[in-house]
């Protein structure tokens, strides 16, 4: 380890000697920790980082004066759509995606380096429960979707296949995430196929270009944004690991979308058949003012333009069909070939421009007192995963329905949108729609049939609260109605859950057989059978005893 004298000399070259102002007061242990942290900061890079942060912050975000003239929507030939396409075309995309999964050529990569600060928690977002009947976390939902898509691909091609799960964490999230996965037995995934790696950290900087001391013995550091992926891939030889496994296609997504479809075979197949090296899922913008980036073209080159960079007049422009001209909202959901990621790490990453994030950064004042600021006081420099889009040789976009694939969890329930309640409602509404499509009927406590019209996305709680495990259905696929009894069922790991103080009845038809659960009060149900919904067109309905359910917390229905 470098001596204090050496570290001080390095900081002087960087213009950041103030970071050692409390060094003399520290005990040997904290002093050694501080010196070790500072030793990792290369002087010239630190000086340039602080200079660029202060300079960038001095330029408030504003629409570029000539951007409107350079902006164009993506041409139709670059865009696919999950809905409205001919069924045979969608089946072709899906089959190609499953084929690549069955060949072990597909991996998923989770961006999970950020903290849940806006959510109001101190642990990684993936460990958050939004209040589902099953109490599953985001991590568990995602793990089970991987297991299900592996199963579906394997059944189609008569093989065992693996979708490796790469998880980019940060200094803040690596330890808790690794511990959480071990405590939950990796959600029954093979631990060898779950690869966690850590992104780089950068010092937070004041508005006048000084690195912030969070504690007397610690510099305030922050992850370098989800665009830090490209450095992290190189730092930890992740692409080499993918190559050893035979992975050719990578589905990259953000942790906080409760509806995300991991290794989506339709998206994967669309991109592969189009010969894309880079792709992005998009949703139609809810309004011109929605604060999401827009996937479009600037000077004929695909990129994501941040909402703050587009003038209100441009954002309100309409296409001939009446919709927004710039309506392709970015949802941080991408397809990359491994070869493209290799190029990104070697050639493109140094060309990416950092973005400014003004944040409230805890610090120590000149007397050494800890301060939690009430207003933003610092700058965190970030890169975004989509910054590489302009380098793609064959970029495509794939538009999906917001109500089926996008409901982010970003804020606490005190916020109006993107909170635990909206995420929970989005998932339960989706599952209610799937159950209706499979032939389910729901009755209230008085035996009256509940509305069978699916709840429109964003309309609030569905008439019936049911949760379908990802192990039963990945995307509401047709075999939902005839799913066999799961093996090795464990109380608390339900396949479909129904809550609220009413009776739920699933029946083959208006005059067919039925079974039901009658609730006495929430938390005290007496389910006595396992119910399989009939396959479409079939009057059969199987009723089997399920041991171990007496006194369970929820009534469990399994398709």
C-alpha positions as CSV (number, residue, x, y, z in Angstrom):
1,X,0.0,0.0,0.0
2,X,1.2,3.5,-0.8
3,X,2.3,5.8,2.0
4,X,0.4,8.9,3.1
5,X,3.1,11.0,1.5
6,X,2.8,9.2,-1.8
7,X,-1.0,9.5,-1.8
8,X,-0.8,13.2,-0.9
9,X,1.5,13.8,-3.8
10,X,-0.9,12.1,-6.1
11,X,-3.8,14.2,-4.8
12,X,-1.9,17.4,-5.2
13,X,-1.4,16.6,-8.9
14,X,-5.1,16.0,-9.2
15,X,-6.0,19.2,-7.3
16,X,-7.9,17.1,-4.6
17,X,-5.6,17.3,-1.6
18,X,-8.6,18.3,0.6
19,X,-9.6,14.6,0.7
20,X,-6.8,14.0,3.3
21,X,-7.8,16.9,5.6
22,X,-8.9,14.6,8.4
23,X,-6.2,11.9,7.9
24,X,-4.2,12.9,11.0
25,X,-7.3,12.4,13.2
26,X,-8.0,8.9,12.0
27,X,-7.1,5.7,13.9
28,X,-4.7,3.3,12.0
29,X,-7.5,1.1,10.6
30,X,-9.6,3.9,9.1
31,X,-6.5,5.7,7.9
32,X,-5.3,2.7,6.0
33,X,-8.8,2.2,4.5
34,X,-8.8,5.8,3.2
35,X,-5.3,5.6,1.8
36,X,-6.2,2.3,0.0
37,X,-9.3,3.9,-1.5
38,X,-7.4,7.0,-2.6
39,X,-4.5,5.0,-4.1
40,X,-6.9,3.5,-6.6
41,X,-7.7,7.0,-8.0
42,X,-5.3,7.8,-10.9
43,X,-4.3,11.5,-10.5
44,X,-4.8,12.7,-14.1
45,X,-8.1,10.8,-14.5
46,X,-9.4,12.2,-11.2
47,X,-8.5,15.7,-12.2
48,X,-10.2,15.3,-15.6
49,X,-13.2,13.7,-14.0
50,X,-13.7,16.5,-11.6
51,X,-13.2,19.2,-14.3
52,X,-15.6,17.6,-16.7
53,X,-18.2,17.2,-14.0
54,X,-18.1,20.8,-13.0
55,X,-18.1,22.0,-16.6
56,X,-21.0,19.8,-17.6
57,X,-23.1,20.9,-14.6
58,X,-22.5,24.5,-15.6
59,X,-24.4,23.8,-18.8
60,X,-28.0,23.2,-17.9
61,X,-29.8,20.6,-20.1
62,X,-31.7,22.2,-22.9
63,X,-32.8,21.3,-26.4
64,X,-30.1,21.7,-28.9
65,X,-31.0,24.6,-31.1
66,X,-30.7,22.6,-34.3
67,X,-31.9,19.3,-33.0
68,X,-35.4,19.5,-34.4
69,X,-34.1,19.8,-38.0
70,X,-31.8,16.7,-37.5
71,X,-34.4,14.5,-35.7
72,X,-36.3,11.8,-37.5
73,X,-38.4,8.9,-36.4
74,X,-37.0,5.4,-37.1
75,X,-37.9,4.3,-40.6
76,X,-40.6,1.5,-40.7
77,X,-38.2,-1.1,-41.9
78,X,-36.2,-0.8,-38.7
79,X,-39.2,-1.4,-36.5
80,X,-41.1,-4.5,-35.5
81,X,-44.2,-4.7,-33.4
82,X,-45.3,-7.4,-31.0
83,X,-49.0,-6.7,-31.6
84,X,-50.8,-6.2,-34.8
85,X,-48.4,-8.4,-36.7
86,X,-49.7,-11.4,-38.6
87,X,-49.9,-14.5,-36.3
88,X,-47.6,-16.5,-38.6
89,X,-45.0,-13.8,-38.5
90,X,-45.0,-13.7,-34.7
91,X,-44.8,-17.5,-34.5
92,X,-41.8,-17.4,-36.9
93,X,-40.0,-14.9,-34.6
94,X,-40.9,-16.9,-31.5
95,X,-39.8,-20.2,-33.0
96,X,-36.4,-18.7,-34.0
97,X,-36.0,-17.3,-30.5
98,X,-36.8,-20.7,-28.9
99,X,-34.4,-22.3,-31.3
100,X,-31.5,-20.1,-30.3
101,X,-32.3,-20.7,-26.6
102,X,-32.4,-24.4,-27.1
103,X,-28.9,-24.2,-28.7
104,X,-27.7,-22.4,-25.6
105,X,-26.9,-19.3,-27.6
106,X,-28.9,-16.8,-25.5
107,X,-28.0,-15.2,-22.2
108,X,-29.7,-12.5,-20.1
109,X,-27.8,-9.7,-18.4
110,X,-29.4,-7.8,-15.6
111,X,-28.4,-4.2,-14.8
112,X,-28.6,-4.0,-11.0
113,X,-25.9,-1.6,-9.8
114,X,-28.2,1.2,-8.6
115,X,-29.5,1.7,-5.1
116,X,-33.2,2.0,-4.2
117,X,-32.9,5.5,-2.9
118,X,-36.0,6.9,-4.6
119,X,-37.8,3.8,-3.6
120,X,-36.9,4.6,0.0
121,X,-35.0,1.5,0.8
122,X,-31.3,0.8,1.5
123,X,-31.1,-2.6,-0.2
124,X,-31.0,-3.5,-3.9
125,X,-34.2,-3.1,-5.8
126,X,-34.3,-6.7,-6.8
127,X,-34.9,-7.7,-3.2
128,X,-38.0,-5.6,-3.0
129,X,-41.5,-7.0,-2.6
130,X,-44.3,-5.0,-4.1
131,X,-47.0,-6.7,-2.1
132,X,-47.9,-9.7,-4.2
133,X,-49.9,-12.5,-2.6
134,X,-46.9,-14.7,-2.9
135,X,-44.6,-12.1,-1.5
136,X,-42.1,-12.8,-4.3
137,X,-39.3,-10.3,-4.9
138,X,-38.3,-8.9,-8.3
139,X,-35.3,-11.3,-8.2
140,X,-37.5,-14.3,-7.7
141,X,-39.9,-13.4,-10.4
142,X,-37.0,-12.9,-12.9
143,X,-35.3,-16.2,-11.9
144,X,-38.6,-18.1,-12.4
145,X,-39.1,-16.6,-15.8
146,X,-35.6,-17.8,-16.8
147,X,-36.5,-21.3,-15.5
148,X,-39.8,-21.3,-17.5
149,X,-38.3,-20.1,-20.8
150,X,-35.6,-22.8,-20.5
151,X,-38.4,-25.3,-19.9
152,X,-40.4,-24.1,-22.9
153,X,-37.4,-24.2,-25.2
154,X,-36.3,-27.6,-24.0
155,X,-39.7,-29.1,-24.5
156,X,-39.9,-27.8,-28.0
157,X,-36.6,-29.2,-29.1
158,X,-36.3,-32.2,-26.7
159,X,-33.1,-31.0,-25.1
160,X,-31.9,-29.5,-21.8
161,X,-30.8,-25.9,-22.3
162,X,-29.5,-23.1,-20.2
163,X,-29.9,-19.4,-20.2
164,X,-27.0,-18.0,-18.2
165,X,-27.9,-15.0,-16.0
166,X,-25.3,-12.3,-15.8
167,X,-25.9,-9.7,-13.1
168,X,-24.0,-6.4,-13.1
169,X,-23.8,-5.1,-9.5
170,X,-22.0,-2.3,-7.8
171,X,-20.1,-1.8,-4.6
172,X,-23.5,-1.1,-3.0
173,X,-25.4,-4.1,-4.4
174,X,-22.9,-7.0,-4.9
175,X,-22.7,-8.1,-1.3
176,X,-26.4,-8.0,-0.4
177,X,-27.4,-9.5,-3.8
178,X,-24.9,-12.4,-3.5
179,X,-26.1,-13.1,0.1
180,X,-29.8,-12.9,-0.9
181,X,-29.3,-15.4,-3.7
182,X,-27.4,-17.9,-1.5
183,X,-30.1,-17.6,1.2
184,X,-32.8,-18.5,-1.4
185,X,-30.8,-21.3,-3.0
186,X,-30.4,-19.2,-6.2
187,X,-34.2,-19.7,-6.7
188,X,-33.4,-23.3,-7.9
189,X,-31.1,-22.1,-10.7
190,X,-27.7,-23.7,-11.1
191,X,-25.3,-21.3,-9.2
192,X,-22.7,-21.9,-12.0
193,X,-25.1,-20.2,-14.4
194,X,-25.6,-17.1,-12.3
195,X,-22.6,-14.8,-12.8
196,X,-22.3,-11.6,-10.7
197,X,-19.8,-9.0,-11.5
198,X,-19.2,-5.4,-10.3
199,X,-19.2,-2.2,-12.2
200,X,-16.7,0.7,-11.6
201,X,-17.3,3.5,-9.1
202,X,-16.6,7.2,-9.6
203,X,-16.2,10.0,-7.1
204,X,-19.1,12.3,-6.6
205,X,-18.1,15.9,-7.2
206,X,-19.3,19.3,-5.9
207,X,-20.5,22.0,-8.3
208,X,-17.1,23.6,-8.2
209,X,-15.2,20.5,-9.1
210,X,-14.1,19.1,-5.7
211,X,-14.4,15.4,-4.9
212,X,-16.7,14.9,-2.0
213,X,-15.7,13.3,1.3
214,X,-18.6,11.3,2.6
215,X,-17.0,10.4,5.9
216,X,-13.6,11.4,7.3
217,X,-12.2,8.1,6.0
218,X,-14.3,7.6,2.9
219,X,-14.7,9.3,-0.5
220,X,-18.3,9.5,-1.8
221,X,-18.4,7.1,-4.7
222,X,-21.2,6.3,-7.1
223,X,-21.6,3.6,-9.8
224,X,-20.7,4.9,-13.3
225,X,-24.3,4.3,-14.6
226,X,-25.7,1.4,-16.5
227,X,-23.4,2.4,-19.3
228,X,-20.6,1.3,-17.0
229,X,-21.5,-2.2,-18.4
230,X,-19.0,-2.0,-21.2
231,X,-16.0,-1.3,-18.9
232,X,-17.3,-4.0,-16.4
233,X,-17.5,-6.6,-19.2
234,X,-13.9,-6.1,-19.9
235,X,-12.8,-5.8,-16.3
236,X,-14.2,-9.1,-15.4
237,X,-13.8,-11.1,-18.6
238,X,-17.5,-11.6,-18.9
239,X,-17.5,-11.8,-22.7
240,X,-14.8,-14.5,-22.5
241,X,-17.1,-16.5,-20.2
242,X,-20.0,-16.1,-22.7
243,X,-17.7,-17.3,-25.5
244,X,-16.8,-20.4,-23.5
245,X,-20.5,-21.2,-23.0
246,X,-21.3,-20.6,-26.7
247,X,-23.5,-17.6,-26.1
248,X,-24.0,-15.4,-29.2
249,X,-27.0,-13.2,-28.2
250,X,-27.5,-11.2,-25.0
251,X,-30.7,-9.8,-23.7
252,X,-29.9,-6.8,-21.4
253,X,-32.5,-5.3,-19.1
254,X,-33.0,-3.2,-16.0
255,X,-33.9,-4.7,-12.6
256,X,-36.9,-2.5,-11.9
257,X,-39.4,-3.6,-14.6
258,X,-41.8,-6.1,-12.9
259,X,-43.2,-7.2,-16.3
260,X,-39.9,-7.8,-18.0
261,X,-39.7,-11.0,-20.2
262,X,-36.3,-12.4,-19.8
263,X,-34.8,-14.0,-23.0
264,X,-38.0,-13.1,-24.7
265,X,-38.1,-15.6,-27.6
266,X,-40.2,-13.2,-29.8
267,X,-37.8,-10.3,-29.3
268,X,-34.7,-12.6,-29.7
269,X,-36.1,-14.2,-32.8
270,X,-37.1,-10.9,-34.4
271,X,-33.6,-9.5,-33.9
272,X,-31.8,-12.6,-35.1
273,X,-34.0,-13.0,-38.3
274,X,-33.4,-9.3,-39.0
275,X,-29.6,-9.8,-38.7
276,X,-29.5,-7.1,-36.0
277,X,-26.3,-6.5,-34.0
278,X,-28.2,-4.2,-31.6
279,X,-31.9,-3.9,-30.8
280,X,-34.2,-2.1,-28.3
281,X,-37.7,-2.8,-27.0
282,X,-39.8,0.4,-27.0
283,X,-43.3,1.3,-25.8
284,X,-45.6,4.0,-27.2
285,X,-45.2,7.1,-25.2
286,X,-48.2,7.8,-22.9
287,X,-48.1,11.6,-23.7
288,X,-45.7,14.1,-25.2
289,X,-44.7,15.1,-21.7
290,X,-43.8,11.6,-20.5
291,X,-40.2,11.8,-19.1
292,X,-38.7,9.0,-21.1
293,X,-36.1,9.0,-23.8
294,X,-37.1,8.5,-27.4
295,X,-35.5,6.0,-29.7
296,X,-35.2,7.8,-33.0
297,X,-32.6,9.0,-35.6
298,X,-30.3,12.0,-35.4
299,X,-28.6,12.8,-38.7
300,X,-29.7,9.4,-39.9
301,X,-28.0,7.6,-36.9
302,X,-30.1,5.6,-34.3
303,X,-29.9,6.8,-30.8
304,X,-31.9,7.6,-27.6
305,X,-32.6,11.3,-27.2
306,X,-33.4,12.3,-23.7
307,X,-36.8,13.9,-23.1
308,X,-35.0,17.1,-21.7
309,X,-33.3,17.5,-25.1
310,X,-36.4,17.6,-27.1
311,X,-38.4,20.8,-27.3
312,X,-42.1,20.7,-26.2
313,X,-43.1,21.6,-29.8
314,X,-41.1,18.7,-31.3
315,X,-42.5,16.3,-28.6
316,X,-46.0,17.2,-29.6
317,X,-45.6,16.6,-33.3
318,X,-48.1,14.1,-34.8
319,X,-47.6,11.4,-37.4
320,X,-50.1,11.2,-40.3
321,X,-52.0,8.4,-38.4
322,X,-52.6,10.7,-35.5
323,X,-50.1,9.3,-33.0
324,X,-47.0,11.0,-31.7
325,X,-44.3,11.3,-34.4
326,X,-41.7,10.6,-31.7
327,X,-43.5,7.9,-29.8
328,X,-40.8,5.1,-29.3
329,X,-40.2,5.3,-25.6
330,X,-37.0,3.8,-24.4
331,X,-37.5,1.2,-21.6
332,X,-33.8,0.0,-21.1
333,X,-34.4,-3.4,-22.7
334,X,-31.8,-4.3,-25.3
335,X,-30.6,-7.1,-27.6
336,X,-26.9,-7.3,-28.4
337,X,-24.8,-9.8,-30.3
338,X,-21.7,-10.9,-28.3
339,X,-19.6,-9.6,-31.2
340,X,-21.1,-6.2,-30.9
341,X,-20.5,-6.1,-27.2
342,X,-16.9,-7.1,-27.8
343,X,-16.5,-4.1,-30.2
344,X,-18.2,-1.9,-27.6
345,X,-15.7,-2.7,-24.9
346,X,-12.7,-2.4,-27.1
347,X,-13.6,0.5,-29.4
348,X,-16.8,2.3,-28.6
349,X,-16.6,2.8,-24.8
350,X,-13.9,5.5,-24.8
351,X,-16.0,7.5,-27.2
352,X,-19.1,7.6,-25.0
353,X,-19.9,10.9,-23.4
354,X,-20.8,11.0,-19.7
355,X,-24.1,12.3,-18.5
356,X,-24.7,14.6,-15.5
357,X,-26.8,13.5,-12.6
358,X,-27.3,16.2,-9.9
359,X,-27.9,14.4,-6.5
360,X,-28.1,14.8,-2.8
361,X,-24.7,13.4,-1.6
362,X,-24.0,13.0,2.1
363,X,-20.7,14.6,3.2
364,X,-18.7,15.8,6.2
365,X,-18.4,19.5,6.7
366,X,-15.1,21.4,7.6
367,X,-15.5,20.4,11.2
368,X,-15.9,16.8,10.4
369,X,-19.6,16.6,11.1
370,X,-21.8,14.3,8.9
371,X,-24.4,16.2,6.8
372,X,-27.3,14.8,4.9
373,X,-28.2,17.6,2.5
374,X,-31.9,18.5,1.9
375,X,-31.1,19.9,-1.6
376,X,-28.9,18.5,-4.4
377,X,-25.3,19.4,-3.7
378,X,-23.2,17.1,-5.9
379,X,-22.7,15.6,-9.3
380,X,-22.5,12.0,-10.3
381,X,-21.2,11.3,-13.8
382,X,-22.9,8.4,-15.6
383,X,-22.9,6.6,-18.9
384,X,-26.0,4.9,-20.3
385,X,-26.2,1.5,-21.8
386,X,-28.0,2.9,-24.9
387,X,-25.1,5.3,-25.6
388,X,-23.7,2.6,-28.0
389,X,-26.7,2.6,-30.3
390,X,-25.1,5.0,-32.9
391,X,-22.3,2.5,-33.4
392,X,-24.6,-0.3,-34.5
393,X,-24.4,-1.4,-38.1
394,X,-27.9,-2.9,-38.1
395,X,-30.1,-1.5,-35.4
396,X,-33.7,-2.5,-34.9
397,X,-36.5,-1.5,-32.5
398,X,-39.3,-3.7,-31.3
399,X,-42.5,-2.1,-30.0
400,X,-44.4,-3.9,-27.3
401,X,-47.5,-3.1,-25.3
402,X,-46.9,-1.2,-22.2
403,X,-49.5,-3.1,-20.2
404,X,-47.9,-6.4,-21.1
405,X,-44.2,-5.6,-20.7
406,X,-43.4,-2.4,-18.9
407,X,-44.2,-1.2,-15.4
408,X,-41.1,0.2,-13.7
409,X,-40.6,0.4,-10.0
410,X,-38.7,3.6,-9.3
411,X,-40.5,5.6,-6.6
412,X,-42.1,5.1,-3.1
413,X,-45.8,4.9,-2.9
414,X,-46.0,8.6,-2.1
415,X,-45.3,9.3,-5.8
416,X,-48.1,9.2,-8.3
417,X,-46.5,6.8,-10.7
418,X,-43.9,4.0,-11.1
419,X,-44.4,3.0,-7.5
420,X,-45.0,-0.4,-5.7
421,X,-48.7,-0.1,-6.1
422,X,-48.7,0.6,-9.8
423,X,-46.2,-2.2,-10.3
424,X,-48.3,-4.7,-8.3
425,X,-51.5,-3.7,-10.1
426,X,-49.8,-4.1,-13.5
427,X,-48.7,-7.6,-12.8
428,X,-52.0,-8.7,-11.2
429,X,-54.1,-7.2,-14.0
430,X,-52.0,-9.0,-16.5
431,X,-52.5,-12.3,-14.6
432,X,-56.2,-11.7,-14.4
433,X,-56.3,-11.2,-18.2
434,X,-54.4,-14.5,-18.6
435,X,-56.8,-16.4,-16.4
436,X,-59.8,-15.1,-18.3
437,X,-58.2,-16.0,-21.6
438,X,-57.6,-19.5,-20.2
439,X,-61.3,-19.9,-19.4
440,X,-61.5,-18.9,-15.8
441,X,-64.6,-17.4,-14.2
442,X,-64.6,-15.6,-11.0
443,X,-67.6,-15.4,-8.6
444,X,-68.0,-13.0,-5.6
445,X,-69.0,-14.0,-2.1
446,X,-72.7,-14.0,-3.2
447,X,-72.1,-16.3,-6.1
448,X,-72.4,-13.5,-8.7
449,X,-70.0,-13.7,-11.6
450,X,-67.4,-11.0,-11.5
451,X,-66.8,-8.9,-14.7
452,X,-65.0,-10.9,-17.3
453,X,-63.9,-7.9,-19.2
454,X,-60.1,-7.6,-18.7
455,X,-59.1,-4.5,-16.8
456,X,-57.4,-2.0,-19.1
457,X,-53.8,-1.4,-18.1
458,X,-53.5,1.4,-15.5
459,X,-57.2,1.2,-14.5
460,X,-56.5,0.2,-10.9
461,X,-57.1,-3.2,-9.2
462,X,-58.5,-5.9,-11.3
463,X,-61.9,-7.4,-10.2
464,X,-60.2,-10.5,-9.1
465,X,-56.7,-10.7,-7.5
466,X,-54.9,-13.7,-8.9
467,X,-51.2,-14.3,-9.2
468,X,-49.8,-16.8,-11.7
469,X,-46.3,-18.1,-11.1
470,X,-43.8,-17.6,-13.9
471,X,-43.1,-21.4,-13.5
472,X,-46.7,-21.9,-14.8
473,X,-46.8,-19.3,-17.5
474,X,-44.1,-17.2,-19.1
475,X,-46.4,-14.9,-21.2
476,X,-49.9,-16.3,-20.9
477,X,-49.1,-19.1,-23.4
478,X,-51.8,-21.5,-24.5
479,X,-50.8,-24.3,-22.2
480,X,-51.7,-22.2,-19.1
481,X,-55.1,-23.9,-19.0
482,X,-53.8,-27.5,-19.0
483,X,-50.7,-27.1,-16.8
484,X,-50.1,-30.3,-14.8
485,X,-49.8,-30.4,-11.1
486,X,-46.3,-29.1,-10.2
487,X,-44.0,-31.6,-8.6
488,X,-42.3,-31.0,-5.3
489,X,-44.8,-28.3,-4.3
490,X,-43.7,-26.3,-1.3
491,X,-46.2,-24.4,0.9
492,X,-45.7,-20.7,0.2
493,X,-44.6,-21.2,-3.4
494,X,-47.9,-21.0,-5.1
495,X,-48.7,-21.4,-8.7
496,X,-51.8,-19.2,-8.7
497,X,-53.0,-17.3,-5.7
498,X,-56.4,-15.7,-5.1
499,X,-56.8,-13.2,-2.4
500,X,-59.6,-11.0,-1.0
501,X,-62.6,-12.1,1.0
502,X,-64.7,-13.8,-1.7
503,X,-65.1,-17.1,-3.3
504,X,-63.3,-17.9,-6.6
505,X,-64.8,-20.4,-8.9
506,X,-63.2,-21.8,-12.0
507,X,-65.4,-23.8,-14.2
508,X,-65.4,-25.6,-17.6
509,X,-68.5,-23.9,-18.8
510,X,-71.8,-22.4,-17.7
511,X,-73.1,-25.9,-17.0
512,X,-69.8,-27.8,-16.5
513,X,-68.3,-29.0,-13.2
514,X,-66.6,-26.6,-10.9
515,X,-64.7,-26.4,-7.7
516,X,-64.3,-23.5,-5.4
517,X,-62.6,-22.2,-2.2
518,X,-64.7,-20.3,0.3
519,X,-62.8,-17.7,2.4
520,X,-63.7,-17.2,6.0
521,X,-61.5,-14.2,6.3
522,X,-58.1,-13.2,4.8
523,X,-55.4,-15.5,6.0
524,X,-57.8,-18.3,7.1
525,X,-58.8,-20.3,4.1
526,X,-59.7,-24.0,3.8
527,X,-58.6,-25.0,0.3
528,X,-59.2,-28.7,-0.1
529,X,-58.4,-29.4,-3.7
530,X,-56.1,-28.6,-6.6
531,X,-58.0,-27.2,-9.6
532,X,-56.8,-27.3,-13.2
533,X,-58.7,-25.1,-15.6
534,X,-60.0,-26.8,-18.7
535,X,-58.0,-26.6,-21.8
536,X,-59.9,-24.5,-24.4
537,X,-62.6,-26.6,-25.9
538,X,-62.4,-29.3,-23.3
539,X,-65.0,-29.9,-20.6
540,X,-62.6,-31.9,-18.4
541,X,-61.7,-30.5,-15.1
542,X,-59.3,-32.4,-12.7
543,X,-59.8,-32.2,-9.0
544,X,-57.0,-33.6,-6.9
545,X,-56.3,-33.4,-3.1
546,X,-53.3,-31.3,-2.2
547,X,-51.7,-32.2,1.1
548,X,-50.2,-29.6,3.4
549,X,-52.5,-26.8,2.5
550,X,-54.6,-26.7,5.6
551,X,-54.2,-23.4,7.3
552,X,-52.2,-22.0,4.4
553,X,-51.9,-18.3,4.0
554,X,-53.5,-18.1,0.6
555,X,-55.8,-20.2,-1.4
556,X,-53.8,-21.8,-4.2
557,X,-55.1,-22.7,-7.6
558,X,-52.8,-24.4,-10.1
559,X,-53.4,-24.6,-13.8
